[in-house]
Amino acid sequence: MIDIVNQTSATQREIGDQSVAVGAGRSLLLRRTYDATIEAVWSACTDPDRISRWLTPIDGDLRLGGTFQLKDNAGGEILRCEKPHLIKVTWVLGDGMPTEVEVRLAPGGDGVGTVLELEHAAPAELVDEMARTYGPGTTIGMGVGWELALLGLDLFLRGVTFDPATWGHTPEAKEFVTASRHAWGPAVQAARGTGDDDLAAAVAFAAQHFAPETGRDGDR
């Protein structure tokens, strides 16, 4: 169903600093281009029926100022909604500290396709606490979780029929996860000055504690 090499190379990955509502924060940024109009990508990211076909079922008052809840995943408040270019929400798992997710859409180069940027920003203290609790592979694991979601979006936009609830546990999804873990290495190294040995340890930790065994929801 998927070309692992092309799908892995389709995403650009960055780690940086990004302010959040509670102060200083750190962020993951994923960027990739879809062969679809900006209206089609916007609809896939905001229409409840379409979201359920590539991510997971969603409930709530889906409007500016409203709230949402993804099945067996995160929930939050819709902070900004500027059709068809930007949506920003709080992102909270269980009783955890709120983080923020922003999705930005823009026309692709020469007006072809749509560039999607997804930025997930969390308070610096939360990121540091997660690293202390779960180890150095936490950032990589979170990034891979989002990559699975964006891959699912690509499959949906291309008209591929699949079940997002089970696809994350298939052999090809696991192969994609393995490739993505290693692809996050350079971004981690560039942002944190991580040495080769430390980076290898982080990738190994992510392999042990995050996907493929836990699937999509366990990664973010």
VENJOTA-V248313 format. One record per residue. N is the residue number from 1. RES is the residue in one small letter. BURIAL is b if it has 9 or more other ideal C-beta (glycine too) atoms within 8 Angstrom, else e. Layout:
n;res;burial
N;RES;BURIAL
N;RES;BURIAL
//
This chain:
n;res;burial
1;m;e
2;i;e
3;d;e
4;i;b
5;v;e
6;n;e
7;q;b
8;t;b
9;s;e
10;a;e
11;t;b
12;q;e
13;r;b
14;e;b
15;i;b
16;g;e
17;d;e
18;q;b
19;s;e
20;v;b
21;a;e
22;v;e
23;g;e
24;a;e
25;g;b
26;r;b
27;s;b
28;l;b
29;l;b
30;l;b
31;r;b
32;r;b
33;t;b
34;y;b
35;d;e
36;a;b
37;t;e
38;i;b
39;e;e
40;a;b
41;v;b
42;w;b
43;s;b
44;a;b
45;c;b
46;t;b
47;d;e
48;p;b
49;d;e
50;r;b
51;i;b
52;s;b
53;r;e
54;w;b
55;l;b
56;t;b
57;p;e
58;i;b
59;d;e
60;g;b
61;d;e
62;l;b
63;r;e
64;l;e
65;g;e
66;g;b
67;t;b
68;f;b
69;q;b
70;l;b
71;k;e
72;d;e
73;n;b
74;a;b
75;g;b
76;g;b
77;e;b
78;i;b
79;l;e
80;r;b
81;c;b
82;e;e
83;k;e
84;p;e
85;h;b
86;l;b
87;i;b
88;k;b
89;v;b
90;t;b
91;w;b
92;v;b
93;l;e
94;g;e
95;d;e
96;g;e
97;m;e
98;p;b
99;t;b
100;e;b
101;v;b
102;e;b
103;v;b
104;r;b
105;l;b
106;a;b
107;p;e
108;g;b
109;g;e
110;d;e
111;g;e
112;v;e
113;g;b
114;t;b
115;v;b
116;l;b
117;e;b
118;l;b
119;e;b
120;h;b
121;a;b
122;a;b
123;p;b
124;a;b
125;e;e
126;l;b
127;v;b
128;d;e
129;e;e
130;m;b
131;a;b
132;r;e
133;t;e
134;y;e
135;g;b
136;p;b
137;g;b
138;t;b
139;t;b
140;i;b
141;g;b
142;m;b
143;g;b
144;v;b
145;g;b
146;w;b
147;e;b
148;l;b
149;a;b
150;l;b
151;l;b
152;g;b
153;l;b
154;d;b
155;l;b
156;f;b
157;l;b
158;r;e
159;g;e
160;v;e
161;t;e
162;f;e
163;d;e
164;p;b
165;a;e
166;t;e
167;w;b
168;g;b
169;h;e
170;t;e
171;p;e
172;e;b
173;a;b
174;k;b
175;e;b
176;f;b
177;v;b
178;t;b
179;a;b
180;s;b
181;r;b
182;h;e
183;a;b
184;w;b
185;g;b
186;p;e
187;a;b
188;v;b
189;q;b
190;a;e
191;a;b
192;r;e
193;g;e
194;t;b
195;g;e
196;d;e
197;d;e
198;d;b
199;l;b
200;a;e
201;a;b
202;a;b
203;v;b
204;a;b
205;f;b
206;a;b
207;a;b
208;q;e
209;h;b
210;f;b
211;a;b
212;p;b
213;e;e
214;t;e
215;g;b
216;r;b
217;d;b
218;g;b
219;d;b
220;r;b
//
